[in-house]
Amino acid sequence: MSDSQIEIPESFIRLYLDPGRIKPRESRAFIAQRYDLCEDMAQMLMDPARDTLWQLSITEWDVLQRMQQGLIGGEVNLSLAESQWVAQRLAELLGWNADGLFD
């Protein structure tokens, strides 16, 4: 699949917009590559998130915050904004309410 076929959500593109700008600071190819990584990460974390919720008997918000914190830096090397997007996407995939989670 070429980068031109990837539909990147506006919510992800906004991660690369500087305040007051309409053009992202990174190339479309870079943003597409990062989006693919972040979307894959959200998909991969679905089962671990469910397991964590069940095993630790904590709230969905707590699970999402733990997952988000684990994504910053490290091997995956996501930025803070990318890690928050992944947590929001994970909540969406699981049908969990994440309103105001990172406000």
Chimera marker file (.cmm) of the C-alpha trace (Angstrom):
<marker_set name="trace">
<marker id="1" x="0.000" y="0.000" z="0.000" r="1" g="1" b="0" radius="0.5"/>
<marker id="2" x="1.480" y="3.354" z="-0.946" r="1" g="1" b="0" radius="0.5"/>
<marker id="3" x="1.411" y="6.301" z="1.439" r="1" g="1" b="0" radius="0.5"/>
<marker id="4" x="-1.042" y="8.115" z="-0.831" r="1" g="1" b="0" radius="0.5"/>
<marker id="5" x="-3.686" y="5.450" z="-0.092" r="1" g="1" b="0" radius="0.5"/>
<marker id="6" x="-3.512" y="5.811" z="3.688" r="1" g="1" b="0" radius="0.5"/>
<marker id="7" x="-6.396" y="7.854" z="5.087" r="1" g="1" b="0" radius="0.5"/>
<marker id="8" x="-4.878" y="9.809" z="7.965" r="1" g="1" b="0" radius="0.5"/>
<marker id="9" x="-7.434" y="11.200" z="10.420" r="1" g="1" b="0" radius="0.5"/>
<marker id="10" x="-7.435" y="14.941" z="11.019" r="1" g="1" b="0" radius="0.5"/>
<marker id="11" x="-6.911" y="14.278" z="14.734" r="1" g="1" b="0" radius="0.5"/>
<marker id="12" x="-3.538" y="12.728" z="13.925" r="1" g="1" b="0" radius="0.5"/>
<marker id="13" x="-2.455" y="15.395" z="11.432" r="1" g="1" b="0" radius="0.5"/>
<marker id="14" x="-3.137" y="18.045" z="14.105" r="1" g="1" b="0" radius="0.5"/>
<marker id="15" x="-0.313" y="16.522" z="16.151" r="1" g="1" b="0" radius="0.5"/>
<marker id="16" x="2.074" y="17.999" z="13.583" r="1" g="1" b="0" radius="0.5"/>
<marker id="17" x="0.548" y="21.465" z="13.296" r="1" g="1" b="0" radius="0.5"/>
<marker id="18" x="2.217" y="24.364" z="15.048" r="1" g="1" b="0" radius="0.5"/>
<marker id="19" x="-0.175" y="26.894" z="16.637" r="1" g="1" b="0" radius="0.5"/>
<marker id="20" x="-1.574" y="29.298" z="14.060" r="1" g="1" b="0" radius="0.5"/>
<marker id="21" x="-0.357" y="27.205" z="11.117" r="1" g="1" b="0" radius="0.5"/>
<marker id="22" x="-2.358" y="25.224" z="8.586" r="1" g="1" b="0" radius="0.5"/>
<marker id="23" x="0.498" y="23.222" z="7.057" r="1" g="1" b="0" radius="0.5"/>
<marker id="24" x="2.065" y="20.406" z="9.087" r="1" g="1" b="0" radius="0.5"/>
<marker id="25" x="5.736" y="20.788" z="10.039" r="1" g="1" b="0" radius="0.5"/>
<marker id="26" x="6.480" y="17.259" z="8.749" r="1" g="1" b="0" radius="0.5"/>
<marker id="27" x="6.077" y="15.678" z="5.312" r="1" g="1" b="0" radius="0.5"/>
<marker id="28" x="3.045" y="13.615" z="4.393" r="1" g="1" b="0" radius="0.5"/>
<marker id="29" x="5.257" y="10.535" z="4.113" r="1" g="1" b="0" radius="0.5"/>
<marker id="30" x="6.606" y="11.049" z="7.654" r="1" g="1" b="0" radius="0.5"/>
<marker id="31" x="3.117" y="11.632" z="9.082" r="1" g="1" b="0" radius="0.5"/>
<marker id="32" x="1.771" y="8.558" z="7.251" r="1" g="1" b="0" radius="0.5"/>
<marker id="33" x="4.591" y="6.407" z="8.656" r="1" g="1" b="0" radius="0.5"/>
<marker id="34" x="3.981" y="7.689" z="12.211" r="1" g="1" b="0" radius="0.5"/>
<marker id="35" x="0.211" y="7.230" z="11.830" r="1" g="1" b="0" radius="0.5"/>
<marker id="36" x="0.698" y="3.633" z="10.697" r="1" g="1" b="0" radius="0.5"/>
<marker id="37" x="2.900" y="2.974" z="13.748" r="1" g="1" b="0" radius="0.5"/>
<marker id="38" x="0.443" y="4.625" z="16.163" r="1" g="1" b="0" radius="0.5"/>
<marker id="39" x="-2.631" y="2.908" z="14.701" r="1" g="1" b="0" radius="0.5"/>
<marker id="40" x="-0.863" y="-0.467" z="14.871" r="1" g="1" b="0" radius="0.5"/>
<marker id="41" x="0.126" y="0.252" z="18.474" r="1" g="1" b="0" radius="0.5"/>
<marker id="42" x="-3.478" y="1.058" z="19.447" r="1" g="1" b="0" radius="0.5"/>
<marker id="43" x="-4.677" y="-2.169" z="17.805" r="1" g="1" b="0" radius="0.5"/>
<marker id="44" x="-1.974" y="-4.226" z="19.553" r="1" g="1" b="0" radius="0.5"/>
<marker id="45" x="-2.800" y="-2.773" z="22.971" r="1" g="1" b="0" radius="0.5"/>
<marker id="46" x="-6.470" y="-3.781" z="22.946" r="1" g="1" b="0" radius="0.5"/>
<marker id="47" x="-6.012" y="-7.186" z="24.610" r="1" g="1" b="0" radius="0.5"/>
<marker id="48" x="-3.356" y="-5.991" z="27.106" r="1" g="1" b="0" radius="0.5"/>
<marker id="49" x="-5.640" y="-3.086" z="28.078" r="1" g="1" b="0" radius="0.5"/>
<marker id="50" x="-8.601" y="-5.414" z="28.675" r="1" g="1" b="0" radius="0.5"/>
<marker id="51" x="-6.372" y="-7.770" z="30.669" r="1" g="1" b="0" radius="0.5"/>
<marker id="52" x="-5.003" y="-4.909" z="32.787" r="1" g="1" b="0" radius="0.5"/>
<marker id="53" x="-8.518" y="-3.660" z="33.523" r="1" g="1" b="0" radius="0.5"/>
<marker id="54" x="-9.575" y="-7.112" z="34.679" r="1" g="1" b="0" radius="0.5"/>
<marker id="55" x="-6.388" y="-8.119" z="36.543" r="1" g="1" b="0" radius="0.5"/>
<marker id="56" x="-5.844" y="-4.880" z="38.462" r="1" g="1" b="0" radius="0.5"/>
<marker id="57" x="-9.494" y="-3.908" z="38.963" r="1" g="1" b="0" radius="0.5"/>
<marker id="58" x="-8.706" y="-0.297" z="38.089" r="1" g="1" b="0" radius="0.5"/>
<marker id="59" x="-10.705" y="2.189" z="36.034" r="1" g="1" b="0" radius="0.5"/>
<marker id="60" x="-10.582" y="2.421" z="32.259" r="1" g="1" b="0" radius="0.5"/>
<marker id="61" x="-8.980" y="5.862" z="32.663" r="1" g="1" b="0" radius="0.5"/>
<marker id="62" x="-6.229" y="4.372" z="34.834" r="1" g="1" b="0" radius="0.5"/>
<marker id="63" x="-5.565" y="1.699" z="32.223" r="1" g="1" b="0" radius="0.5"/>
<marker id="64" x="-5.385" y="4.282" z="29.431" r="1" g="1" b="0" radius="0.5"/>
<marker id="65" x="-3.038" y="6.515" z="31.417" r="1" g="1" b="0" radius="0.5"/>
<marker id="66" x="-0.750" y="3.576" z="32.217" r="1" g="1" b="0" radius="0.5"/>
<marker id="67" x="-0.677" y="2.506" z="28.581" r="1" g="1" b="0" radius="0.5"/>
<marker id="68" x="0.021" y="6.081" z="27.458" r="1" g="1" b="0" radius="0.5"/>
<marker id="69" x="2.879" y="6.523" z="29.926" r="1" g="1" b="0" radius="0.5"/>
<marker id="70" x="4.443" y="3.259" z="28.761" r="1" g="1" b="0" radius="0.5"/>
<marker id="71" x="4.554" y="4.501" z="25.156" r="1" g="1" b="0" radius="0.5"/>
<marker id="72" x="6.620" y="7.645" z="25.731" r="1" g="1" b="0" radius="0.5"/>
<marker id="73" x="10.223" y="7.189" z="24.684" r="1" g="1" b="0" radius="0.5"/>
<marker id="74" x="11.584" y="3.678" z="25.078" r="1" g="1" b="0" radius="0.5"/>
<marker id="75" x="11.769" y="1.281" z="22.157" r="1" g="1" b="0" radius="0.5"/>
<marker id="76" x="8.654" y="2.630" z="20.475" r="1" g="1" b="0" radius="0.5"/>
<marker id="77" x="9.830" y="6.232" z="20.963" r="1" g="1" b="0" radius="0.5"/>
<marker id="78" x="6.473" y="7.962" z="20.653" r="1" g="1" b="0" radius="0.5"/>
<marker id="79" x="6.170" y="11.629" z="21.482" r="1" g="1" b="0" radius="0.5"/>
<marker id="80" x="3.856" y="12.756" z="24.261" r="1" g="1" b="0" radius="0.5"/>
<marker id="81" x="1.274" y="13.873" z="21.688" r="1" g="1" b="0" radius="0.5"/>
<marker id="82" x="1.505" y="10.582" z="19.780" r="1" g="1" b="0" radius="0.5"/>
<marker id="83" x="1.179" y="8.536" z="22.979" r="1" g="1" b="0" radius="0.5"/>
<marker id="84" x="-1.920" y="10.502" z="23.950" r="1" g="1" b="0" radius="0.5"/>
<marker id="85" x="-3.395" y="9.947" z="20.491" r="1" g="1" b="0" radius="0.5"/>
<marker id="86" x="-2.758" y="6.194" z="20.820" r="1" g="1" b="0" radius="0.5"/>
<marker id="87" x="-4.501" y="6.140" z="24.209" r="1" g="1" b="0" radius="0.5"/>
<marker id="88" x="-7.474" y="8.046" z="22.781" r="1" g="1" b="0" radius="0.5"/>
<marker id="89" x="-7.611" y="5.689" z="19.795" r="1" g="1" b="0" radius="0.5"/>
<marker id="90" x="-7.349" y="2.685" z="22.108" r="1" g="1" b="0" radius="0.5"/>
<marker id="91" x="-10.311" y="3.997" z="24.093" r="1" g="1" b="0" radius="0.5"/>
<marker id="92" x="-12.257" y="4.419" z="20.861" r="1" g="1" b="0" radius="0.5"/>
<marker id="93" x="-11.462" y="0.870" z="19.740" r="1" g="1" b="0" radius="0.5"/>
<marker id="94" x="-12.513" y="-0.548" z="23.122" r="1" g="1" b="0" radius="0.5"/>
<marker id="95" x="-15.620" y="1.593" z="23.420" r="1" g="1" b="0" radius="0.5"/>
<marker id="96" x="-14.279" y="3.231" z="26.591" r="1" g="1" b="0" radius="0.5"/>
<marker id="97" x="-15.043" y="6.838" z="27.486" r="1" g="1" b="0" radius="0.5"/>
<marker id="98" x="-11.862" y="8.923" z="27.429" r="1" g="1" b="0" radius="0.5"/>
<marker id="99" x="-13.465" y="12.372" z="27.409" r="1" g="1" b="0" radius="0.5"/>
<marker id="100" x="-11.122" y="14.862" z="29.029" r="1" g="1" b="0" radius="0.5"/>
<marker id="101" x="-8.426" y="12.257" z="29.654" r="1" g="1" b="0" radius="0.5"/>
<marker id="102" x="-5.568" y="14.493" z="28.509" r="1" g="1" b="0" radius="0.5"/>
<marker id="103" x="-7.129" y="17.957" z="28.756" r="1" g="1" b="0" radius="0.5"/>
<link id1="1" id2="2" r="1" g="1" b="0" radius="0.2"/>
<link id1="2" id2="3" r="1" g="1" b="0" radius="0.2"/>
<link id1="3" id2="4" r="1" g="1" b="0" radius="0.2"/>
<link id1="4" id2="5" r="1" g="1" b="0" radius="0.2"/>
<link id1="5" id2="6" r="1" g="1" b="0" radius="0.2"/>
<link id1="6" id2="7" r="1" g="1" b="0" radius="0.2"/>
<link id1="7" id2="8" r="1" g="1" b="0" radius="0.2"/>
<link id1="8" id2="9" r="1" g="1" b="0" radius="0.2"/>
<link id1="9" id2="10" r="1" g="1" b="0" radius="0.2"/>
<link id1="10" id2="11" r="1" g="1" b="0" radius="0.2"/>
<link id1="11" id2="12" r="1" g="1" b="0" radius="0.2"/>
<link id1="12" id2="13" r="1" g="1" b="0" radius="0.2"/>
<link id1="13" id2="14" r="1" g="1" b="0" radius="0.2"/>
<link id1="14" id2="15" r="1" g="1" b="0" radius="0.2"/>
<link id1="15" id2="16" r="1" g="1" b="0" radius="0.2"/>
<link id1="16" id2="17" r="1" g="1" b="0" radius="0.2"/>
<link id1="17" id2="18" r="1" g="1" b="0" radius="0.2"/>
<link id1="18" id2="19" r="1" g="1" b="0" radius="0.2"/>
<link id1="19" id2="20" r="1" g="1" b="0" radius="0.2"/>
<link id1="20" id2="21" r="1" g="1" b="0" radius="0.2"/>
<link id1="21" id2="22" r="1" g="1" b="0" radius="0.2"/>
<link id1="22" id2="23" r="1" g="1" b="0" radius="0.2"/>
<link id1="23" id2="24" r="1" g="1" b="0" radius="0.2"/>
<link id1="24" id2="25" r="1" g="1" b="0" radius="0.2"/>
<link id1="25" id2="26" r="1" g="1" b="0" radius="0.2"/>
<link id1="26" id2="27" r="1" g="1" b="0" radius="0.2"/>
<link id1="27" id2="28" r="1" g="1" b="0" radius="0.2"/>
<link id1="28" id2="29" r="1" g="1" b="0" radius="0.2"/>
<link id1="29" id2="30" r="1" g="1" b="0" radius="0.2"/>
<link id1="30" id2="31" r="1" g="1" b="0" radius="0.2"/>
<link id1="31" id2="32" r="1" g="1" b="0" radius="0.2"/>
<link id1="32" id2="33" r="1" g="1" b="0" radius="0.2"/>
<link id1="33" id2="34" r="1" g="1" b="0" radius="0.2"/>
<link id1="34" id2="35" r="1" g="1" b="0" radius="0.2"/>
<link id1="35" id2="36" r="1" g="1" b="0" radius="0.2"/>
<link id1="36" id2="37" r="1" g="1" b="0" radius="0.2"/>
<link id1="37" id2="38" r="1" g="1" b="0" radius="0.2"/>
<link id1="38" id2="39" r="1" g="1" b="0" radius="0.2"/>
<link id1="39" id2="40" r="1" g="1" b="0" radius="0.2"/>
<link id1="40" id2="41" r="1" g="1" b="0" radius="0.2"/>
<link id1="41" id2="42" r="1" g="1" b="0" radius="0.2"/>
<link id1="42" id2="43" r="1" g="1" b="0" radius="0.2"/>
<link id1="43" id2="44" r="1" g="1" b="0" radius="0.2"/>
<link id1="44" id2="45" r="1" g="1" b="0" radius="0.2"/>
<link id1="45" id2="46" r="1" g="1" b="0" radius="0.2"/>
<link id1="46" id2="47" r="1" g="1" b="0" radius="0.2"/>
<link id1="47" id2="48" r="1" g="1" b="0" radius="0.2"/>
<link id1="48" id2="49" r="1" g="1" b="0" radius="0.2"/>
<link id1="49" id2="50" r="1" g="1" b="0" radius="0.2"/>
<link id1="50" id2="51" r="1" g="1" b="0" radius="0.2"/>
<link id1="51" id2="52" r="1" g="1" b="0" radius="0.2"/>
<link id1="52" id2="53" r="1" g="1" b="0" radius="0.2"/>
<link id1="53" id2="54" r="1" g="1" b="0" radius="0.2"/>
<link id1="54" id2="55" r="1" g="1" b="0" radius="0.2"/>
<link id1="55" id2="56" r="1" g="1" b="0" radius="0.2"/>
<link id1="56" id2="57" r="1" g="1" b="0" radius="0.2"/>
<link id1="57" id2="58" r="1" g="1" b="0" radius="0.2"/>
<link id1="58" id2="59" r="1" g="1" b="0" radius="0.2"/>
<link id1="59" id2="60" r="1" g="1" b="0" radius="0.2"/>
<link id1="60" id2="61" r="1" g="1" b="0" radius="0.2"/>
<link id1="61" id2="62" r="1" g="1" b="0" radius="0.2"/>
<link id1="62" id2="63" r="1" g="1" b="0" radius="0.2"/>
<link id1="63" id2="64" r="1" g="1" b="0" radius="0.2"/>
<link id1="64" id2="65" r="1" g="1" b="0" radius="0.2"/>
<link id1="65" id2="66" r="1" g="1" b="0" radius="0.2"/>
<link id1="66" id2="67" r="1" g="1" b="0" radius="0.2"/>
<link id1="67" id2="68" r="1" g="1" b="0" radius="0.2"/>
<link id1="68" id2="69" r="1" g="1" b="0" radius="0.2"/>
<link id1="69" id2="70" r="1" g="1" b="0" radius="0.2"/>
<link id1="70" id2="71" r="1" g="1" b="0" radius="0.2"/>
<link id1="71" id2="72" r="1" g="1" b="0" radius="0.2"/>
<link id1="72" id2="73" r="1" g="1" b="0" radius="0.2"/>
<link id1="73" id2="74" r="1" g="1" b="0" radius="0.2"/>
<link id1="74" id2="75" r="1" g="1" b="0" radius="0.2"/>
<link id1="75" id2="76" r="1" g="1" b="0" radius="0.2"/>
<link id1="76" id2="77" r="1" g="1" b="0" radius="0.2"/>
<link id1="77" id2="78" r="1" g="1" b="0" radius="0.2"/>
<link id1="78" id2="79" r="1" g="1" b="0" radius="0.2"/>
<link id1="79" id2="80" r="1" g="1" b="0" radius="0.2"/>
<link id1="80" id2="81" r="1" g="1" b="0" radius="0.2"/>
<link id1="81" id2="82" r="1" g="1" b="0" radius="0.2"/>
<link id1="82" id2="83" r="1" g="1" b="0" radius="0.2"/>
<link id1="83" id2="84" r="1" g="1" b="0" radius="0.2"/>
<link id1="84" id2="85" r="1" g="1" b="0" radius="0.2"/>
<link id1="85" id2="86" r="1" g="1" b="0" radius="0.2"/>
<link id1="86" id2="87" r="1" g="1" b="0" radius="0.2"/>
<link id1="87" id2="88" r="1" g="1" b="0" radius="0.2"/>
<link id1="88" id2="89" r="1" g="1" b="0" radius="0.2"/>
<link id1="89" id2="90" r="1" g="1" b="0" radius="0.2"/>
<link id1="90" id2="91" r="1" g="1" b="0" radius="0.2"/>
<link id1="91" id2="92" r="1" g="1" b="0" radius="0.2"/>
<link id1="92" id2="93" r="1" g="1" b="0" radius="0.2"/>
<link id1="93" id2="94" r="1" g="1" b="0" radius="0.2"/>
<link id1="94" id2="95" r="1" g="1" b="0" radius="0.2"/>
<link id1="95" id2="96" r="1" g="1" b="0" radius="0.2"/>
<link id1="96" id2="97" r="1" g="1" b="0" radius="0.2"/>
<link id1="97" id2="98" r="1" g="1" b="0" radius="0.2"/>
<link id1="98" id2="99" r="1" g="1" b="0" radius="0.2"/>
<link id1="99" id2="100" r="1" g="1" b="0" radius="0.2"/>
<link id1="100" id2="101" r="1" g="1" b="0" radius="0.2"/>
<link id1="101" id2="102" r="1" g="1" b="0" radius="0.2"/>
<link id1="102" id2="103" r="1" g="1" b="0" radius="0.2"/>
</marker_set>
